[in-house]
């Protein structure tokens, strides 16, 4: 059950601690609660309710030696999903004293609760795992009063193993586990069906009571493994709402066991810091004098002054530099100005554009009416945000001023740097560096669910010229419990399954050492060429070309790579394996924060196939998504898990700290990391680098233009 994920474990821990300490308004009466599986439910059974759209849940429960850790997300108003990691103690079978199991759940709400109708949900539990927790259900929940609700449902599989009333849809075939990770479609809603139900009573705003009748016989745990004795179908619980985001529970389970649970609910749209993002207040816009009152102020003779562009650039740079925004270039004419900026501070790109617009309005001569603000990323002009100065002056304090300004603002292709533009002073060459702590985890190994290494990471980048960047990242561990990992059993080239060897032997390690060239070969086109030690396991050459019009939801890209596998110590040497790999990619913005991506091509193990990704992104930078890769590698050759899949989460730093920052914690969770469907990791891929400054992404953040 080997697997790993390069992640920052403290992201989830920090989120949980914030949930435990946050102070927000009281929980609404009748708010849905979670069960010991970490999904919306009673105690061990599901319910028909759902969490608020976009809510992220983290839960841990324990009873009878069974520990379940669950990450859940309300993907859309009617759809939710969960990833669970369970540890079953005293398993004593198949070489496992403690058995570790990973599973995915999916729920769909069929009917909304109304005056007379209950909320009705259909769900799949452990839909693509080993089948230990496999079950399906349809369940209804009705609030009888604001504090009292009842639930009744019908379960199949594991949830139909006690008190069955028949098999309405035929017999249930035995599970075809194989390598695991593949949905057993033919089992769904087949076999014995059993009723379950329960009552929830919210006694006070903080204390709730639950009682349920469970249809889970725990046949394996009670009968085959003897982990505990199931003596009753009834479970009883008391729960305490410590704060609006944290709920604790204690339970008497199945007539023989005591259980406990802790659940944390996070809404990515609600910041723990109630004051929002704290930072320097924006300078108010200074309106120009009326032309009739001061005609000299509107004179255009200033353009004949030889040093006018440099003086204006320096004044703008001083204003924006205090806010973490760098002036890349300024081109001025009597009635038009183009300012190129590099946003190093604000997670909302529209906010950086707004700060730049204020600076232009307060510095440029009165005759300049049109502002072109061009955000620059890795030396690439990403777009041109064009607005009239008179609109900026008129709408700063107007009702709904941000939306009204967006209606008269255009987002266009930036094009080449105008003739006569003056570059920012002292930009090239420019060295940036940092020294910070880091954490690396190896997750879901059979010999231990979490292996952790902590230490220091030195990162540096040298901007040689616009679009030319030399960068490196070096780590030194201070503590780890990696040990010497077991060798991989993969029959494919070990392009990822040896990651534990890289984690245990690379100390100190050169994570990356690259030279990158970013460019604009044509209208709507963006390019990248990267050479060097590209990631922990591979070095070589990577080239990418992206087509992305600024006003299009669609983007198309192609990437080709030729790489060689690095030595386990991650210094300068290489191993014998080398491969040509690459993909053709399509990206689409579906709106409402949903982004889809399809990558088709050749992977690191030489296999051919496609990766499908769907993310939901919030305006404040939170991102939650899932991916799956299918290639021409057979499930048997792939090994445990059958094919590559997982979930990923990005938590912006400023969501937790309340201070301006573009940093984030990326977390990727795979049930198991194998060699099939493995893609090269390269920093600075183009789509994620430039799309935030295009029209549809700017629209989602435009309300922060005036902040």
C-alpha positions in Angstrom: 0.0 0.0 0.0 2.9 2.3 -0.8 2.1 5.9 -1.7 3.3 9.4 -1.3 2.4 13.0 -1.8 4.6 16.1 -1.9 2.6 18.4 0.3 2.7 20.8 3.1 1.1 18.9 6.0 0.9 22.0 8.1 -1.7 23.5 5.7 -4.4 21.1 6.9 -3.3 21.4 10.5 -3.3 25.2 10.4 -6.8 25.1 8.9 -8.0 22.9 11.6 -6.5 25.1 14.3 -8.1 28.1 12.8 -11.4 26.4 12.8 -11.0 25.5 16.4 -10.2 29.1 17.4 -12.3 31.1 15.0 -15.1 33.3 16.3 -18.0 33.9 13.9 -21.8 34.1 14.3 -23.7 31.3 15.9 -24.6 28.1 14.0 -28.1 28.3 12.5 -30.6 26.0 14.1 -31.1 22.9 12.0 -27.6 23.1 10.5 -26.6 19.6 9.2 -24.1 17.6 11.2 -21.5 15.0 10.3 -21.2 11.3 11.2 -18.2 9.1 12.1 -17.5 8.6 8.4 -17.0 12.4 8.1 -20.0 12.8 5.8 -23.3 14.5 6.5 -25.2 12.2 8.8 -26.3 10.8 12.1 -23.7 8.8 14.1 -22.6 5.9 11.8 -25.4 6.4 9.2 -25.8 9.1 6.5 -28.6 11.6 6.4 -30.4 13.4 3.5 -29.1 16.9 4.3 -26.1 18.6 2.8 -23.5 21.2 3.8 -23.5 24.7 2.6 -22.1 25.1 -1.0 -18.3 25.3 -1.0 -17.9 24.1 2.6 -14.7 22.1 3.3 -14.8 19.6 6.2 -12.0 17.8 8.1 -13.0 15.1 10.6 -11.4 12.4 12.8 -13.4 9.7 14.6 -12.4 6.6 16.6 -14.2 3.7 18.1 -13.4 0.0 18.7 -9.8 0.5 17.3 -11.2 2.0 14.1 -9.9 5.5 13.2 -11.3 7.4 10.2 -9.8 10.6 8.9 -11.9 12.3 6.3 -11.6 15.3 4.0 -14.9 16.4 2.5 -16.0 19.1 0.1 -19.4 20.4 -1.0 -18.5 20.5 -4.7 -21.7 22.1 -5.8 -25.1 22.8 -4.1 -26.3 19.2 -4.9 -23.0 17.3 -5.1 -20.5 16.5 -2.3 -17.4 14.2 -2.2 -15.1 12.8 0.5 -11.7 11.2 0.7 -11.2 8.9 3.7 -8.2 7.2 5.3 -9.1 4.6 7.8 -6.9 2.5 10.2 -8.4 -0.7 11.6 -6.5 -2.0 14.6 -6.0 -5.7 15.5 -6.7 -6.7 11.9 -4.1 -9.5 12.1 -4.7 -10.7 8.6 -2.7 -10.7 5.3 0.4 -9.4 7.1 -1.3 -6.3 8.6 -1.6 -6.0 12.3 -3.3 -2.6 11.6 -5.1 -2.4 8.2 -5.1 0.9 6.4 -7.8 1.6 3.9 -8.5 4.6 1.5 -11.9 5.3 0.1 -13.9 7.9 -1.9 -17.6 8.8 -1.3 -20.0 10.7 -3.6 -23.4 12.1 -2.7 -26.1 13.7 -4.8 -29.1 15.5 -3.4 -32.2 14.5 -5.4 -34.9 16.6 -3.6 -34.6 19.8 -1.6 -36.4 20.0 1.7 -39.7 21.9 1.5 -42.7 22.6 3.7 -43.9 19.0 3.4 -41.1 17.1 1.5 -37.9 16.0 3.1 -34.4 16.4 1.7 -33.6 13.3 -0.3 -30.0 12.2 -1.1 -28.6 9.3 -3.0 -25.0 8.2 -2.1 -22.1 6.0 -2.9 -19.8 5.0 -0.1 -16.3 3.7 -0.9 -17.2 3.8 -4.6 -13.6 3.0 -5.8 -11.7 1.3 -3.0 -11.0 -2.2 -1.7 -14.7 -2.6 -0.8 -14.2 -2.6 3.0 -16.7 0.2 3.4 -18.5 -0.2 0.1 -22.3 0.6 0.3 -25.0 2.6 -1.4 -28.0 4.4 0.1 -31.0 6.6 -0.5 -32.0 8.6 2.6 -34.5 11.3 3.5 -34.3 13.9 6.3 -37.0 16.2 7.6 -36.8 19.0 10.1 -39.9 18.7 12.3 -38.9 21.8 14.3 -35.9 24.1 14.1 -34.3 21.8 16.7 -35.7 18.4 15.9 -35.1 16.3 12.7 -35.7 12.7 11.7 -33.9 10.6 9.1 -34.9 7.4 7.4 -33.1 5.5 4.7 -32.5 2.3 2.8 -28.9 0.9 2.4 -27.2 -1.7 0.3 -23.8 -3.4 0.5 -22.3 -2.7 3.9 -25.3 -0.5 4.8 -27.7 -3.4 3.9 -26.0 -6.1 6.0 -28.3 -6.0 9.1 -32.1 -6.3 9.1 -32.5 -6.7 5.3 -36.0 -6.6 3.9 -35.2 -8.2 0.6 -33.2 -7.6 -2.6 -35.4 -5.3 -4.7 -32.8 -4.9 -7.6 -31.4 -8.5 -7.7 -28.5 -10.3 -6.2 -25.2 -8.5 -5.4 -22.2 -10.1 -7.2 -19.1 -10.6 -5.1 -16.6 -7.7 -5.3 -14.0 -7.8 -8.0 -11.3 -6.0 -6.0 -8.4 -6.7 -8.4 -5.8 -4.0 -7.7 -8.4 -1.8 -6.1 -9.4 1.7 -7.0 -11.9 0.8 -9.7 -15.7 1.3 -9.2 -17.6 -1.9 -8.9 -20.5 -0.7 -11.0 -22.2 -4.0 -11.1 -22.6 -4.1 -7.3 -24.3 -0.7 -6.9 -27.8 -1.0 -5.3 -27.7 -4.7 -5.7 -28.3 -7.4 -3.0 -30.0 -7.1 0.3 -31.5 -3.7 1.3 -31.9 -2.7 4.9 -33.6 0.2 6.6 -31.8 2.6 8.9 -32.8 5.8 10.6 -32.5 8.1 13.6 -33.4 11.3 15.4 -31.4 14.4 16.1 -32.4 16.9 18.8 -30.4 20.2 19.2 -31.1 20.7 22.9 -29.4 24.0 23.1 -27.3 26.1 20.7 -24.3 24.1 21.7 -25.5 20.6 22.8 -27.1 18.1 20.5 -28.3 14.5 21.1 -28.5 11.7 18.5 -30.0 8.2 18.4 -29.9 6.0 15.4 -30.8 2.5 14.2 -27.8 1.2 12.2 -28.1 -1.3 9.2 -24.4 -2.1 9.3 -23.7 -5.5 10.8 -19.9 -5.0 10.8 -19.6 -8.6 9.6 -15.9 -8.5 9.0 -14.9 -6.6 12.1 -17.3 -8.5 14.4 -17.3 -11.9 12.8 -14.1 -12.6 10.8 -11.6 -10.4 12.6 -13.1 -10.2 16.1 -12.2 -6.6 16.6 -15.3 -5.8 18.6 -18.6 -7.3 19.5 -21.7 -5.8 17.9 -24.4 -6.4 20.4 -27.1 -3.9 19.4 -28.1 -2.0 16.2 -28.7 1.2 18.3 -26.2 4.0 18.7 -26.4 7.0 21.0 -24.5 10.2 21.0 -24.0 13.6 22.5 -22.3 16.4 20.6 -20.9 19.8 21.6 -20.7 22.8 19.3 -17.4 24.3 20.6 -17.7 27.2 18.1 -19.4 27.6 14.7 -16.7 25.7 13.0 -15.9 22.9 15.5 -18.1 20.1 16.7 -17.1 17.4 19.2 -18.9 14.2 19.9 -19.0 11.2 22.2 -21.0 8.1 21.4 -22.1 4.7 22.8 -21.8 2.4 19.8 -23.4 -1.0 19.1 -24.0 -1.9 22.7 -20.3 -2.4 23.5 -18.0 0.5 22.5 -17.4 4.2 23.2 -16.6 6.4 20.3 -15.4 10.0 19.9 -15.2 12.4 17.0 -14.0 15.9 16.1 -15.2 17.8 13.0 -14.0 21.1 11.6 -16.0 23.0 8.9 -14.3 25.6 6.9 -16.0 28.0 4.4 -13.3 29.2 2.0 -15.2 32.4 1.4 -15.2 33.3 5.1 -11.8 34.3 6.4 -10.9 33.5 10.0 -9.5 37.0 10.3 -12.8 39.0 10.5 -11.1 42.2 9.5 -10.3 40.8 6.1 -7.0 41.4 4.4 -5.0 44.0 6.4 -2.5 46.1 4.6 -1.7 49.7 3.6 -4.9 51.7 2.8 -5.1 52.8 -0.8 -4.4 56.4 -1.6 -7.6 58.3 -2.5 -7.9 59.4 -6.1 -7.1 63.0 -6.6 -9.4 64.4 -9.3 -8.0 66.7 -11.9 -9.1 70.4 -11.7 -11.8 71.4 -14.2 -10.3 72.4 -17.5 -12.0 75.8 -17.5 -10.8 76.6 -13.9 -7.1 75.6 -14.6 -6.4 75.3 -18.4 -2.6 75.3 -17.8 -2.9 72.0 -15.8 -4.3 70.4 -19.0 -1.5 71.6 -21.2 0.2 68.9 -23.3 3.5 70.7 -23.5 5.0 68.5 -20.7 5.6 65.7 -23.3 8.4 67.9 -24.8 10.3 67.7 -21.5 13.1 65.1 -22.1 13.2 63.7 -18.6 9.4 63.6 -18.1 9.0 59.8 -18.6 11.7 59.0 -16.1 10.4 61.5 -13.5 6.8 60.1 -13.8 8.1 56.5 -13.7 10.1 57.2 -10.5 7.1 58.9 -8.8 4.8 56.0 -9.7 7.4 53.4 -8.6 7.8 55.0 -5.2 4.0 54.9 -4.6 3.6 51.3 -5.8 6.8 50.0 -4.3 5.4 50.6 -0.8 2.6 48.2 -1.7 4.7 45.4 -3.1 4.1 46.3 -6.8 7.1 46.8 -9.1 7.0 49.1 -12.1 8.4 47.2 -15.1 8.0 50.0 -17.7 6.1 53.2 -18.4 5.2 54.6 -21.8 3.5 58.0 -21.9 1.9 60.2 -24.5 0.0 63.4 -24.1 -3.4 61.6 -23.7 -2.5 58.0 -23.1 -0.1 56.0 -20.8 0.8 52.4 -20.5 2.1 51.1 -17.2 3.6 47.6 -16.9 3.6 46.2 -13.4 4.7 43.1 -11.5 2.3 42.2 -8.7 4.3 40.7 -5.8 1.8 41.3 -3.1 -1.9 40.9 -3.8 -3.7 37.6 -4.3 -6.5 39.4 -6.1 -5.0 40.7 -9.4 -7.8 43.2 -9.7 -6.6 44.8 -6.5 -3.1 45.3 -7.9 -4.7 46.8 -11.1 -6.7 49.1 -8.9 -3.7 50.3 -6.9 -1.9 51.0 -10.2 -4.8 53.0 -11.5 -4.8 55.2 -8.4 -1.1 55.8 -8.7 -1.5 56.9 -12.4 -4.4 59.1 -11.5 -2.4 60.9 -8.8 0.9 61.3 -10.7 0.2 61.8 -14.4 -0.5 65.2 -15.9 -4.1 66.1 -16.3 -4.0 65.7 -20.1 -3.6 61.9 -19.8 -7.0 60.4 -20.1 -6.5 56.7 -21.0 -4.7 54.2 -18.8 -3.4 50.9 -20.0 -2.3 48.8 -17.1 -0.3 45.7 -18.2 0.4 43.0 -15.6 3.7 41.2 -16.3 4.3 37.6 -15.2 7.8 36.1 -15.6 8.6 38.9 -18.0 5.4 38.1 -20.1 2.8 40.9 -20.6 -0.3 38.9 -19.6 -3.0 41.4 -20.7 -3.8 45.1 -21.1 -6.5 46.5 -18.8 -7.7 49.7 -20.4 -9.8 52.4 -18.7 -10.6 56.1 -18.8 -9.2 58.3 -16.1 -12.4 60.2 -15.9 -14.2 57.0 -15.0 -11.7 56.2 -12.3 -12.2 59.7 -10.8 -16.0 59.6 -11.0 -16.6 56.0 -9.7 -14.2 55.7 -6.8 -16.9 56.4 -4.2 -20.0 55.8 -6.3 -22.5 53.1 -5.3 -21.6 49.9 -7.0 -18.5 51.7 -8.3 -16.4 48.6 -9.0 -19.1 47.0 -11.2 -19.8 50.2 -13.1 -16.1 50.7 -13.7 -15.7 47.1 -15.0 -18.6 47.8 -17.5 -16.5 50.5 -19.2 -13.1 48.8 -18.9 -11.7 46.6 -21.6 -9.2 43.7 -21.2 -7.1 43.3 -24.4 -4.0 41.6 -25.6 -1.0 43.5 -24.3 1.1 43.5 -27.5 4.7 44.6 -27.7 6.3 47.2 -25.5 5.6 50.7 -27.0 8.4 52.7 -28.5 9.9 55.2 -26.1 8.9 53.2 -23.0 11.3 53.6 -20.0 12.0 50.5 -18.1 11.9 50.3 -14.3 15.1 51.3 -12.6 17.3 48.6 -11.2 15.2 45.6 -12.3 17.8 43.5 -14.1 19.7 41.7 -13.0 17.7 41.2 -9.8 18.3 38.6 -7.1 15.5 37.4 -4.8 16.0 34.8 -2.2 14.4 33.3 0.9 15.3 30.8 3.7 12.2 29.2 5.3 11.2 26.0 7.0 9.7 23.2 5.0 7.9 19.9 5.6 7.7 16.9 3.3 5.5 13.9 3.9 5.4 10.3 2.5 1.8 9.2 3.0 -0.2 6.0 3.1 2.7 3.5 3.3 1.8 0.1 4.6 4.5 0.3 7.3 3.3 3.7 8.5 0.5 6.1 7.3 2.6 9.2 7.7 6.3 9.7 7.3 7.5 13.3 7.9 10.7 15.2 7.3 11.2 18.8 8.4 14.0 21.2 7.7 15.1 24.3 5.9 14.7 25.3 2.3 16.8 27.9 0.6 15.2 29.4 -2.6 16.7 31.9 -5.0 15.8 33.4 -8.3 17.9 35.7 -10.5 16.0 37.8 -13.1 18.6 38.3 -15.8 16.3 40.2 -18.2 12.6 40.3 -19.0 11.6 36.7 -19.4 15.0 35.2 -18.4 15.1 33.6 -15.0 17.7 31.5 -13.2 16.3 29.8 -10.1 17.1 27.1 -7.6 15.8 25.4 -4.4 18.0 23.5 -1.9 16.8 21.7 1.2 18.5 20.4 4.4 16.5 18.1 6.7 16.7 18.6 10.5 14.4 15.7 11.4 12.7 12.8 9.7 11.3 9.4 10.4 11.5 8.1 6.8 13.8 5.2 7.6 15.0 3.0 4.7 11.9 2.4 2.5 11.0 -1.0 1.0 11.9 -1.4 -2.7 9.2 -0.7 -5.2 7.4 -3.8 -6.7 6.5 -1.9 -9.9 6.9 -3.7 -13.2 7.1 -0.3 -15.0 10.0 2.1 -15.1 10.2 3.5 -11.5 9.5 7.1 -12.4 7.5 7.8 -9.2 7.3 4.7 -7.0 10.9 5.3 -5.9 10.0 8.7 -4.5 10.6 7.3 -0.9 14.2 6.7 -1.8 14.5 10.3 -2.9 12.9 11.5 0.3 15.2 9.4 2.5 18.5 9.8 0.7 18.4 13.3 -0.5 19.9 15.3 2.3 21.0 18.0 1.5 19.2 18.0 -1.9 18.9 20.2 -4.9 15.2 20.2 -5.5 15.6 22.3 -8.7 18.1 24.3 -10.6 16.8 25.7 -13.8 17.1 28.4 -16.4 13.8 29.5 -17.9 13.0 31.7 -20.9 9.4 33.1 -21.2 8.2 34.9 -24.3 5.3 36.1 -26.4 5.9 34.7 -29.9 2.7 36.2 -31.3 -0.8 37.5 -30.5 -2.6 35.3 -27.9 0.5 33.1 -27.7 2.8 32.5 -24.8 6.0 30.4 -24.6 8.3 28.8 -22.1 11.6 27.0 -22.4 13.1 25.5 -19.2 16.4 23.6 -18.9 18.1 22.1 -15.9 17.2 20.0 -12.8 13.4 20.4 -13.3 12.2 18.5 -10.3 13.3 16.1 -7.5 13.4 13.1 -9.8 14.1 14.4 -13.3 16.3 16.9 -15.2 16.4 17.9 -18.8 14.6 20.2 -21.2 10.9 21.3 -21.2 9.3 23.5 -23.8 5.7 24.8 -23.8 3.5 26.9 -26.1 0.0 28.2 -25.0 -2.8 29.8 -27.0 -5.0 31.9 -24.7 -6.9 34.9 -25.9 -7.6 37.3 -23.0 -11.4 37.2 -23.4 -11.7 33.5 -24.1 -12.7 30.7 -21.7 -10.8 28.2 -23.8 -7.0 27.8 -23.9 -4.9 25.2 -25.8 -1.4 24.2 -25.1 1.4 21.8 -26.1 4.4 20.7 -24.0 7.3 18.5 -25.0 10.1 17.3 -22.7 13.2 15.2 -22.9 14.4 14.2 -19.4 16.7 11.9 -17.5 16.1 10.4 -14.1 18.2 12.0 -11.3 20.2 10.1 -8.7 18.5 9.4 -5.4 20.7 11.9 -3.5 19.3 14.7 -5.7 22.7 16.4 -6.3 24.2 16.6 -9.7 24.2 13.0 -10.9 21.8 11.0 -13.1 20.6 7.4 -13.4 20.3 5.5 -16.7 16.6 6.0 -17.4 15.6 8.8 -19.9 12.4 9.4 -21.8 10.7 11.8 -24.2 7.3 12.9 -22.9 4.8 15.6 -23.6 1.1 16.5 -23.8 -1.5 18.4 -25.7 -3.7 20.2 -23.3 -7.1 21.9 -23.3 -8.3 24.2 -20.5 -11.8 25.6 -20.0 -13.3 28.1 -17.6 -16.9 26.9 -17.0 -17.8 29.8 -14.8 -18.8 29.9 -11.1 -15.2 29.0 -10.2 -15.1 25.7 -12.1 -12.1 25.0 -14.3 -11.6 21.9 -16.4 -8.4 20.5 -17.9 -7.6 17.6 -20.2 -4.1 16.5 -21.0 -3.4 13.9 -23.7 0.0 12.5 -24.4 3.0 10.4 -23.2 3.9 10.1 -19.6 7.2 9.5 -17.8 6.9 5.7 -17.9 6.5 5.8 -21.6 2.7 5.1 -21.4 0.2 7.0 -23.5 -3.2 8.3 -22.2 -5.1 11.3 -20.8 -5.5 13.1 -17.5 -8.9 14.7 -16.6 -9.0 17.4 -14.0 -11.8 19.5 -12.5 -11.1 22.3 -10.0 -13.3 24.7 -8.1 -11.6 27.9 -7.4 -12.8 30.7 -5.1 -12.2 34.4 -5.6 -9.9 34.5 -2.5 -7.5 31.8 -4.0 -8.9 28.7 -2.3 -8.9 25.8 -4.8 -10.3 22.2 -4.4 -10.2 19.7 -7.2 -9.9 16.1 -8.3 -8.0 14.4 -11.2 -7.8 10.9 -12.8 -5.4 9.5 -15.4 -6.1 6.6 -17.7 -3.3 5.3 -19.9 -2.5 2.2 -21.9 -0.9 0.6 -18.8 -3.2 -2.3 -17.7 -4.6 -2.2 -14.2 -2.5 -5.2 -13.3 0.7 -3.6 -14.5 -0.1 -0.3 -12.8 -0.5 -2.2 -9.5 -2.4 -1.2 -6.4 -5.0 1.5 -7.2 -5.3 0.4 -10.9 -4.9 4.0 -12.2 -3.6 7.4 -11.0 -6.2 9.6 -9.2 -6.4 12.0 -6.3 -7.6 15.2 -4.9 -5.8 18.5 -4.6 -6.2 21.5 -2.4 -4.6 25.0 -2.4 -5.0 27.2 0.7 -3.8 30.9 0.2 -1.6 32.1 3.0 -3.5 35.4 3.4 -6.7 33.6 4.1 -5.2 32.5 7.3 -2.9 35.5 8.2 -5.1 38.4 6.9 -2.0 40.1 5.4 -1.3 40.6 1.6 0.5 37.7 0.1 0.5 35.6 -3.1 1.9 32.5 -1.3 -0.2 29.4 -0.8 0.0 25.9 0.6 -0.6 23.2 -2.1 -1.7 19.8 -1.0 -2.1 16.8 -3.2 -3.6 13.5 -1.9 -3.3 10.3 -3.8 -4.6 7.0 -2.5 -1.4 5.5 -3.8 1.5 6.9 -5.9 2.6 4.5 -8.7 4.4 4.8 -12.0 1.6 4.8 -14.6 0.2 8.1 -15.6 3.1 10.1 -14.0 3.6 13.5 -15.4 6.7 15.7 -15.2 6.6 18.5 -12.5 7.8 21.8 -13.9 7.5 25.2 -12.2 6.0 28.1 -14.2 3.6 26.3 -16.5 1.9 29.0 -18.6 -1.8 28.6 -18.1 -1.7 28.9 -14.3 0.8 31.8 -14.6 -1.1 34.1 -16.9 -4.9 33.3 -16.8 -5.5 35.2 -13.5 -4.9 38.4 -15.5 -7.4 37.6 -18.2 -10.9 38.9 -18.5 -12.9 36.1 -16.9 -10.6 35.7 -13.9 -10.4 39.4 -13.3 -14.2 39.5 -13.3 -14.3 37.2 -10.3 -12.1 39.5 -8.2 -13.1 42.9 -9.6 -15.0 43.9 -6.4 -11.5 44.3 -4.8 -10.4 46.9 -7.4 -11.0 49.8 -5.0 -9.4 48.1 -1.9 
